[in-house]
Amino acid sequence: MSKRKPQEPRVGIMWLIRDKLIFDSTPLSGVEACSGYRDHPGRHIDVWELLQRQGKAPHESEYEEYPRGRVIYDGAAGAFTLYADKCILDCKDLIAEIKHTLHLPKNTKTGTDPHYRCFRCLYGSDEDDDDSDSE
């Protein structure tokens, strides 16, 4: 019985749209290092427009409305890092799904970044406002 060859790790970007993760990624070997880092070449704003044309992202929204993130690889440290919105990082199941989908090692680091903050985290939600008005 032969063992399955492990999938190559990927770097990429993602969004959490209505409880579903949407990815755009590249195999690590397909990305050149820049200053020791390997990063997916896609920018959230550009990929969002493509996803909208494909019907995978809501047409009536902007790319920064939904929680999002990016996985990069630090060649010097030999480590992957997932930078994401708090809405993603606070959910272990979402982190596990990202690691599984992008074939990332268990020791992948996580961190926040000011670029990856959804509107809800930046401005609060209507639900939060309603709660503050109740006595």
C-alpha positions as YAML, in Angstrom:
chain: A
units: angstrom
residues:
- id: 1
  name: MET
  ca: [0.00, 0.00, 0.00]
- id: 2
  name: SER
  ca: [1.52, 3.32, -1.03]
- id: 3
  name: LYS
  ca: [1.39, 6.46, 1.04]
- id: 4
  name: ARG
  ca: [-0.10, 9.60, -0.48]
- id: 5
  name: LYS
  ca: [2.41, 12.29, -1.26]
- id: 6
  name: PRO
  ca: [1.74, 15.33, 0.93]
- id: 7
  name: GLN
  ca: [0.28, 18.33, -0.87]
- id: 8
  name: GLU
  ca: [2.56, 21.31, -1.39]
- id: 9
  name: PRO
  ca: [1.88, 24.21, 1.00]
- id: 10
  name: ARG
  ca: [0.33, 27.32, -0.51]
- id: 11
  name: VAL
  ca: [0.40, 31.05, 0.20]
- id: 12
  name: GLY
  ca: [-2.71, 33.05, -0.46]
- id: 13
  name: ILE
  ca: [-5.54, 35.32, 0.52]
- id: 14
  name: MET
  ca: [-8.99, 34.55, 1.84]
- id: 15
  name: TRP
  ca: [-12.29, 35.99, 2.94]
- id: 16
  name: LEU
  ca: [-15.00, 34.77, 5.27]
- id: 17
  name: ILE
  ca: [-18.23, 35.41, 3.38]
- id: 18
  name: ARG
  ca: [-21.47, 34.34, 5.06]
- id: 19
  name: ASP
  ca: [-19.71, 31.65, 7.12]
- id: 20
  name: LYS
  ca: [-17.80, 30.26, 4.12]
- id: 21
  name: LEU
  ca: [-14.09, 30.71, 3.41]
- id: 22
  name: ILE
  ca: [-13.18, 31.77, -0.13]
- id: 23
  name: PHE
  ca: [-9.52, 31.39, -1.21]
- id: 24
  name: ASP
  ca: [-7.14, 32.54, -3.91]
- id: 25
  name: SER
  ca: [-3.75, 30.86, -3.52]
- id: 26
  name: THR
  ca: [-0.50, 29.80, -5.18]
- id: 27
  name: PRO
  ca: [1.78, 26.82, -4.44]
- id: 28
  name: LEU
  ca: [4.86, 27.92, -2.50]
- id: 29
  name: SER
  ca: [7.14, 26.78, -5.32]
- id: 30
  name: GLY
  ca: [5.29, 29.08, -7.73]
- id: 31
  name: VAL
  ca: [6.19, 32.25, -5.85]
- id: 32
  name: GLU
  ca: [9.58, 33.97, -5.93]
- id: 33
  name: ALA
  ca: [11.10, 35.19, -2.70]
- id: 34
  name: CYS
  ca: [11.26, 38.94, -2.10]
- id: 35
  name: SER
  ca: [13.36, 40.06, 0.88]
- id: 36
  name: GLY
  ca: [13.24, 36.47, 2.13]
- id: 37
  name: TYR
  ca: [9.43, 36.23, 2.07]
- id: 38
  name: ARG
  ca: [7.13, 34.40, -0.30]
- id: 39
  name: ASP
  ca: [3.71, 35.92, -0.74]
- id: 40
  name: HIS
  ca: [0.76, 35.32, -3.03]
- id: 41
  name: PRO
  ca: [0.82, 37.93, -5.80]
- id: 42
  name: GLY
  ca: [-2.94, 38.57, -5.68]
- id: 43
  name: ARG
  ca: [-4.21, 41.72, -4.01]
- id: 44
  name: HIS
  ca: [-7.51, 41.56, -2.16]
- id: 45
  name: ILE
  ca: [-9.05, 44.41, -4.15]
- id: 46
  name: ASP
  ca: [-8.20, 42.86, -7.54]
- id: 47
  name: VAL
  ca: [-9.18, 39.31, -6.65]
- id: 48
  name: TRP
  ca: [-12.47, 40.57, -5.13]
- id: 49
  name: GLU
  ca: [-13.46, 42.09, -8.47]
- id: 50
  name: LEU
  ca: [-12.73, 38.77, -10.20]
- id: 51
  name: LEU
  ca: [-14.74, 36.86, -7.58]
- id: 52
  name: GLN
  ca: [-17.66, 39.25, -8.10]
- id: 53
  name: ARG
  ca: [-17.58, 38.66, -11.87]
- id: 54
  name: GLN
  ca: [-17.55, 34.90, -11.20]
- id: 55
  name: GLY
  ca: [-20.51, 35.20, -8.81]
- id: 56
  name: LYS
  ca: [-18.45, 34.01, -5.82]
- id: 57
  name: ALA
  ca: [-18.57, 37.34, -3.98]
- id: 58
  name: PRO
  ca: [-21.58, 39.60, -3.39]
- id: 59
  name: HIS
  ca: [-21.88, 42.26, -6.10]
- id: 60
  name: GLU
  ca: [-23.29, 44.86, -3.70]
- id: 61
  name: SER
  ca: [-20.24, 44.83, -1.41]
- id: 62
  name: GLU
  ca: [-16.65, 46.01, -1.15]
- id: 63
  name: TYR
  ca: [-13.68, 43.72, -0.56]
- id: 64
  name: GLU
  ca: [-12.94, 45.14, 2.90]
- id: 65
  name: GLU
  ca: [-16.46, 44.55, 4.27]
- id: 66
  name: TYR
  ca: [-15.87, 40.89, 5.04]
- id: 67
  name: PRO
  ca: [-13.24, 39.37, 7.35]
- id: 68
  name: ARG
  ca: [-10.13, 38.56, 5.34]
- id: 69
  name: GLY
  ca: [-6.54, 37.47, 5.66]
- id: 70
  name: ARG
  ca: [-3.31, 36.38, 4.00]
- id: 71
  name: VAL
  ca: [-0.81, 33.55, 4.45]
- id: 72
  name: ILE
  ca: [2.87, 34.32, 3.82]
- id: 73
  name: TYR
  ca: [6.07, 32.29, 4.14]
- id: 74
  name: ASP
  ca: [9.20, 33.59, 5.88]
- id: 75
  name: GLY
  ca: [12.13, 31.81, 4.24]
- id: 76
  name: ALA
  ca: [14.65, 32.81, 6.91]
- id: 77
  name: ALA
  ca: [12.49, 31.41, 9.70]
- id: 78
  name: GLY
  ca: [11.15, 28.56, 7.59]
- id: 79
  name: ALA
  ca: [7.66, 29.36, 8.84]
- id: 80
  name: PHE
  ca: [4.21, 30.24, 7.54]
- id: 81
  name: THR
  ca: [2.13, 32.99, 9.13]
- id: 82
  name: LEU
  ca: [-1.60, 33.56, 8.79]
- id: 83
  name: TYR
  ca: [-2.46, 37.23, 9.20]
- id: 84
  name: ALA
  ca: [-6.20, 37.70, 9.49]
- id: 85
  name: ASP
  ca: [-9.13, 39.60, 10.87]
- id: 86
  name: LYS
  ca: [-9.98, 38.88, 14.50]
- id: 87
  name: CYS
  ca: [-13.31, 37.42, 13.30]
- id: 88
  name: ILE
  ca: [-11.31, 34.61, 11.65]
- id: 89
  name: LEU
  ca: [-8.56, 34.21, 14.24]
- id: 90
  name: ASP
  ca: [-11.06, 33.85, 17.09]
- id: 91
  name: CYS
  ca: [-12.44, 30.66, 15.54]
- id: 92
  name: LYS
  ca: [-10.28, 27.53, 15.81]
- id: 93
  name: ASP
  ca: [-12.39, 25.72, 13.20]
- id: 94
  name: LEU
  ca: [-11.69, 28.45, 10.62]
- id: 95
  name: ILE
  ca: [-7.96, 28.35, 11.33]
- id: 96
  name: ALA
  ca: [-8.03, 24.57, 10.95]
- id: 97
  name: GLU
  ca: [-9.90, 24.88, 7.64]
- id: 98
  name: ILE
  ca: [-7.36, 27.42, 6.33]
- id: 99
  name: LYS
  ca: [-4.46, 25.18, 7.32]
- id: 100
  name: HIS
  ca: [-6.11, 22.16, 5.70]
- id: 101
  name: THR
  ca: [-7.07, 23.95, 2.48]
- id: 102
  name: LEU
  ca: [-3.65, 25.54, 2.01]
- id: 103
  name: HIS
  ca: [-1.77, 22.42, 3.21]
- id: 104
  name: LEU
  ca: [-0.03, 24.37, 5.97]
- id: 105
  name: PRO
  ca: [1.98, 22.77, 8.78]
- id: 106
  name: LYS
  ca: [0.57, 22.56, 12.30]
- id: 107
  name: ASN
  ca: [3.15, 25.09, 13.54]
- id: 108
  name: THR
  ca: [1.79, 27.85, 11.26]
- id: 109
  name: LYS
  ca: [1.80, 31.10, 13.24]
- id: 110
  name: THR
  ca: [-1.17, 33.45, 13.42]
- id: 111
  name: GLY
  ca: [-1.29, 37.19, 13.90]
- id: 112
  name: THR
  ca: [-3.33, 40.30, 13.38]
- id: 113
  name: ASP
  ca: [-2.58, 43.11, 10.97]
- id: 114
  name: PRO
  ca: [-4.34, 46.49, 10.63]
- id: 115
  name: HIS
  ca: [-4.97, 45.73, 6.92]
- id: 116
  name: TYR
  ca: [-7.22, 42.81, 7.78]
- id: 117
  name: ARG
  ca: [-10.03, 44.36, 9.80]
- id: 118
  name: CYS
  ca: [-13.59, 44.01, 8.57]
- id: 119
  name: PHE
  ca: [-16.19, 46.76, 8.87]
- id: 120
  name: ARG
  ca: [-17.77, 45.03, 11.87]
- id: 121
  name: CYS
  ca: [-14.46, 45.08, 13.77]
- id: 122
  name: LEU
  ca: [-13.69, 48.64, 12.72]
- id: 123
  name: TYR
  ca: [-17.08, 50.21, 13.31]
- id: 124
  name: GLY
  ca: [-19.07, 47.75, 15.40]
- id: 125
  name: SER
  ca: [-22.33, 46.21, 14.28]
- id: 126
  name: ASP
  ca: [-25.94, 47.33, 14.39]
- id: 127
  name: GLU
  ca: [-26.52, 44.52, 16.90]
- id: 128
  name: ASP
  ca: [-23.92, 46.07, 19.22]
- id: 129
  name: ASP
  ca: [-25.71, 49.42, 18.95]
- id: 130
  name: ASP
  ca: [-29.06, 47.83, 19.74]
- id: 131
  name: ASP
  ca: [-27.63, 46.15, 22.84]
- id: 132
  name: SER
  ca: [-26.20, 49.40, 24.18]
- id: 133
  name: ASP
  ca: [-29.61, 51.09, 23.98]
- id: 134
  name: SER
  ca: [-31.37, 48.45, 26.08]
- id: 135
  name: GLU
  ca: [-31.67, 48.83, 29.83]
...
